[in-house]
Amino acid sequence: MYNSIIKKFLLLITISLLFLPLCSAQNSGNVNRITINPSYNGTKVVDALKAIESEYSVNILYNEETIQGFTLTGITKPFKLITFLRLLLVGYSVIPVENNTLLILEEKYEKDVPEINASYILLKINSKKLIKGTVFDGETNAPIIGAYVQLPMEDKGTITDTDGNFTIKTTNKVNLLQIKYIGYSTKNMLVGISSTSSKTEEEFYLFESYTELSGVEITAERQDRNVTEQITGIEKMGVESIKSLPTFLGEVDPLKSLTTLPGISSAGDVTAGINVRGGETGQNLIHQDGALIYNPTHLFGFFSGFNPDMVNNVTLYKGGGPASQGGRVSSILNIGLRNGNEDKHIIKGGLGIISSRLMIEGPIKKGRTSYMLGGRISYSNWLINSVQNIQLENSAANFHDVTGKIFHKIDNKNYITLSGYYSYDDFQLAKDSIFNWNTKNLSLKWDHTKNENLSTSLTVSGSRYHTIVDNTEATAMSTSKNGINTYRAAYDINFNQKGRNHHQIGIGTTASEINPGQLMASHNSNVQEIKLRKQRLLEPYIYGEGNFNLGLKWSFNAGIRITSAFRFGDDLIYNFNQESLDGRSPHITDTTQYNKGELMFSDINIEPRISFRYLLSKSTSLKASYFRTHQYMHLVSNTTIPMPTDYWIASSDNLKPQRGDQLSFGIFQNINHSEYEISAEGYYKIIDNTIDYIEGANLTLNQAIETNLLQGKGRAYGLEFQVKKNTGKFDGWISYTYSRSEKKFNPSNPELEINNGNYYPSIYDQPHNLSIILNYHFSERTTLSSNFQYSTGRPITIPTSKFSYGPYLSVLNYSERNAYRMPNYHRLDLSLTIKDRNYKDRFITGEWVISIYNLYGRKNAYSIYFNTTGLAHKLSILGSMFPSISYNFKI
């Protein structure tokens, strides 16, 4: 009996030894206590770790392909698992992050995560091996759009969508995840993939950076966006980039900041717009949070119309851009406002010598609804009156604006934003006319995420821009007005296919009511009243586009946009014959009356868009694109720069829509992990039905304005170069553009020809444009910035001879149109930014900005005009140095 019991006992011990775990059972669930014994000698590390992970219910996370060559050897006695792995796996870090979780990570990545235990998350892997998450602003809890999410270990990256969401595919069980966004500190996290985790996605929070100046990083997305993105001709600037540039009298200007980039210029120091690749200011479409802006500046272009404390990003499409963008033949500019802080109330502002601004933001309901409200006001009259110039006596110039936004999170898949803007300007030069103009707009947007592959966006907006000019002369007292009301609706649907390809379709319309002008006489005035008929234009569109990746090197974006225009009465159209002239204008033969709501003009066009990208290497790419665009409204101006007296008119049978076709080709390269960016891009653009004016045209309150306009062909071509340094104590960029912009008109009547029907320079033709932006960071708090601008003088028409009658009366004979040029333009600006020390829990932080605009007092020509005897006079608006000091604060 005892022999039988002993045999059974020995058999039980034998079986136990055979199945005894090679690690101590009492250490189950705690990786710090697990030991291995000599029985593991000769076992592959990967096989041993799988057995331990299964037997003891722990997570041992590693990338199998990197350690599969290691074998366990030399185990002479029981060893702690962690101790032995650290001796064996040279070049790797073995890190316990929880009692039941062990990470095996290559040492070269460990330096990017200084506090691994605090920067580690565990996600449950899904069947598609996708890492999902949402990126938020750490202060406002608002989703961050366009943040760059990267897996450096796999050389993969993506960007967050309109809701801050991202999805990225992985093959690793442990990954370094980096999240970057301009103006924010980089987020570095270790992400482990385990079947035991309950989490399927994670929320990430980024905080504003106070220790690294990212002011000259133009892109707000992935660092190599300039190389990897398919679409050409896109320029993006974050607000920190804009604020880093030297300012005029302390006023930050997002619009003028764009002129430091290749292919973008302006007509001078004081202009209310930009010229993109040789185009006109009226060929640019400007949106702020989806609502149209017709005049983006204050005081004729001295100051920006956008509050820099509220701007999140600026995106300019130099050409057609993707099929979702359209409406103008030169460019589309989108100004995005950020969301208000969802967690705490914050006050920001700035105090300058001629204007100040104040902005407040905070939660209406924490984590759900936020507000943001900002305003600016000028007090510039003291500066004008202090100038000892008799022409400026009794002059005045003022502006103010208000911008607001409400952000509401319905749930994790639905967001609503409401944005509003109001601005007002008035200006009077001595005893001349009083100009005032104002803008009002409102936009409502609903973003909805159906699932990881489908999201939608609905935007409705309204804009109103009106100008008034009061003539104060006693015998001609009158008021003239013009303006435009625009209403817009757009619905976009976004599809993401397997985290790689992106497709988008959409539909929308823009409805405009245009008041070309009216003149109202004041009491006791001999002025004859004039009221032009209002024009009503409807512009529906539909589009579809997609991004397609063809392997590792080839990718392209292709789309079709179908646009249309319908003009309705009540209106009157003049029929005229160019073969017969009344003076200098074509003879009007008849008129056609259209009743209210009656269709008087229609046009439908197809706009193909396609862009190719080929990766020569991970840091170098070639790109090519073709865009077609149409424009159904035309800006009429009797000056070389935009003025409040300018007005819009709609296309008709007498005034065809403008059509732009643009080809471009470029090479883009990043050096030293995107520390340096180099690009060269060439373009050729043709614009059909561009407009210019007949000699002696009458553009003010002309009932038959089309008889004073000519339509012909425009062309613009050029080469754009940029070298940019993104990091280090010394950074900045150099942009150079060689370009030409020309027009040609061949009307049926030779008497109406301009320059004998040959190509001639447009008023925006500036062959050479150079911008040099240099920044030196003395410390984290102090930065010196410089901005040097050079451009060829604008074309002008001058008198080349005269015929005199006695000593007083002369008849001037002018050159061909735009045959001569103004003097070349150049200017140097400097600014010094000194930030307050950033103590924890400090109540108020701020920065001093000391700027010198036009450092060496260059008297650049604003315009050149000629008196009745042909004597030339040069007008320089900013012909001296302008120093300023301002203080920006945050409470």
C-alpha positions, 0 to 999 in steps of 0.5 A: 500500500505504502509502495503504491502511495510512494509511486503515485507521489513520485509520479505526481512530482514528475508530472509537476516538474514537466509542466512546472512553469519556467517562472515562479507561479507566485509572481503571476501578474507582476512583471517585476517578480517574474524569474526564469530558470536554466530550462530556457537556455536555447529558447528564442526570446520571442517564443519565451516571452509569448509563453510567459505572457500567456501563462502569467497574464502579463503584457510584454510589448515589443516589436517582434521583427526587431528582437527575433534574432535573440536567443536565451543562453547562459542562464545558470541559475534563476534570474529576474526576467527584467534583469536578464533581458537588460543584459541580453538585449543590447541597444534596447530598454526594458521598462516596467510601466505597470505591475503587469506591463513590460515594454521593450523599446529601442533606446534611440526612441526612449530619449523622446519620452523622458517620463515613460510611466506618465506618457504611456497608454495601452490600447486594444488592437482592432482587426484593421490594426488602427490606432485611433484618437482625438487631439484637443487644445489643453486649455480650451478643450477644443479639437485641433484641426490639422495637427500632425500625428506621426509614428516615427518607428514606422515612418508613417503620418497623418493629420487630424480632421475637422473634429480633431480625430485621426486614424493611423495603421500600425504593425507594431505592438509598441509605438512612439506616437508624436503629435505636433502643431504649430505654437504648441509643445510636441506630445510624445507618447508610447502606445502599446497594443494588447488584446487585454486592454479595454480602450479602443481609442484615446484623447490627447491634449496639446498645450501652448509652447512657451519655451520654443518659438515656432514663429517661422514655421509656415505650415501648421501640419506635418513637417514634411507637408511641402514634400508629401502633399499632392496639391501645388500652390498652397501656402499656410501660415499659423498665427505665431508665424504671422506675429513674428514679423515686424509690424507697422505701428504695432498692428499684426497683419495676416494678409500682408504677412502672406506677401513674404511668400513666393508668388504673392505681392501687393501694390504698395505700402498701403493697399487693401489686398494682395496680388497672387501670381500676377492676378488682380485683387478682385480675383481673390476670394476671401473667407473668414470661418466660411463667410465672405470678406470683400474688404479685408483691411482698415484705413485703405490698407494701413491695418488688417481687418482680422483680429490676430488674437482670434485667428487660428490659421491662414490658408491660401490656394494660389490657383484653383486648389482642390475641387472643393474651392472655387469662385475666383480665377487667382486665389482662395484665401481661408481665414480660420478662427480658433475656438474659445477656451472651454475650461477657464476664462482668459483675457488677451489684448494689446496696447499700441500707439494708434490702436488697441485690442481686447479679447475675452474667452471662456466656457459657457458650459465647461467641456461643452460650450465656449465663447470668444469675443474680441474687438479693436479700436483706433485713436489715430487722429492725434498722429495725423494732427501732429504732422506739420502738413497743411494738407492734413489739417482737419483730417481724421481716420478711425476704425473699429471692429468686433469678432465673436465665436461660439463653439458648442459640442453636442456630443463626441460626433457633433459640433456647432460653431457660430461666428460673427464679424463687424467692422467700420471705417471712416476717413476724411482728408482735409475738407474733401469727401468723407469716406466710410465703409462697413462689413457685417457677416455671420456664419453657422457651421455643423460638423458631424462624424458618422464613423471613422470613415465618414463625416459631413459639414454644413455651413450657411453664412451671410455677408454685407459690405457697403460703402458711403461717400459724402461730398461736403462741398457746399455747391455739390453736397451729395451722398453716393453708395454702393455695396453687395449682400451675399448669402452662401450655403455649402454641404460637404461629405468626407470619405476616408478609405482604409486610412489612406485615400480621402474623397470628398463630394459637396454641393452649395450655392452663393446668392448675391445682391449687388448695388453698383451705386446710387447718388443722392443729392443733399438739400440745396444741392444742384446734383442730379440723383442717379440710382443704378439697378440692383443685380441679382446673381445665383451661383450653384455648384457641385463637386467631387474629388479624391486623393489617391495613393499609387504605391509608395511614390506616386499619388494624385488628387483629382476632381471635377467642379461644375459651376454655374451662374444665373442672373435675374431681373428686375434689370435692364441690359443695354445692347451696343455695337462696337463698330459704331462709336459715340465719342469713345464708347460703343454706340447703344442700339437698344435696351432689353428690360427683364422683370423681377425674377426673370432669367436674363443670363445663365452659364454652366461650366466644368472645372477639371482639377488634377495634381500629381506628386512623385517622391524621388526620396522621403525628403524630395518630391516632384509635383505637377498640376492643372486647374481650371476656374471661373469667376462670375463677378467683376470688380470695377475700380478707377484706381490702381489700388482697391478703394471704397469707391470700387464696386462689383458687377455681375456677368451678363451677355455683354460681360462674359465670365472670366476663365482661368487655366493654370499649369504648374510644376515644382520640386520640393526638398527637405534637408536634415529632418525638415530643418531646411526646406527648399522649393522651386515652382513654375507656373503658367496661367491664362485668363480669358475674358479679363477686363480693362477699360477703354481710354477715357472710360467713365466708371462712376455711376455709369448706367451702361458700364459695359460699354466702357469695358473691354474683355480680352486675354490675360497671361501670367507666368513665373518661377518661385523659389524659397529657402527656409530654416525652421529650427535653431537660434537663427531661422527664417526664409528667403523668397524670390519670384520672377514673374510677368503679368500681361493683357491683350485686347483685340476688339472688333473696332480697331479704335478701341484697341489698347497698345495696337492689340499687343500684349502689355504689362498689367498694373500688377506686373512686377517681374522681381519680388524678393523677401528676406525674413530673418529671426534670431532668438537670443533666448526663449524670451527675446527675439530679433526679427527683420523683414526686407522687401524688394520689388520692381516698380509697377507699370504706369502710363506717362505723358511723353510730349505736349502741345502748348497753347500759351503759357498756361494751357497744354495738351498732353500726349501719353505713352502706350498704356503701362509702357513705363515703370515707377521706381523700384520698391524696397524697405527694411523693418525690424522688431524686438520681442521681449516676453515676460518670464513665465512663472507657474500660475502667474496671473498675467503674462505678456510681451513687449514688441518694439518695431521700426517700419521702413528703417532707412526711411525710403520714400517709396512711390505710392503713386506718380501723377502729372499736372496740366503742364506734364510735370511729374509729382511723386506721392510717398505715403510712408516716406519716413521711418515709423517706430512703434511700441506695443504690449500684448498681454494674457490674463 
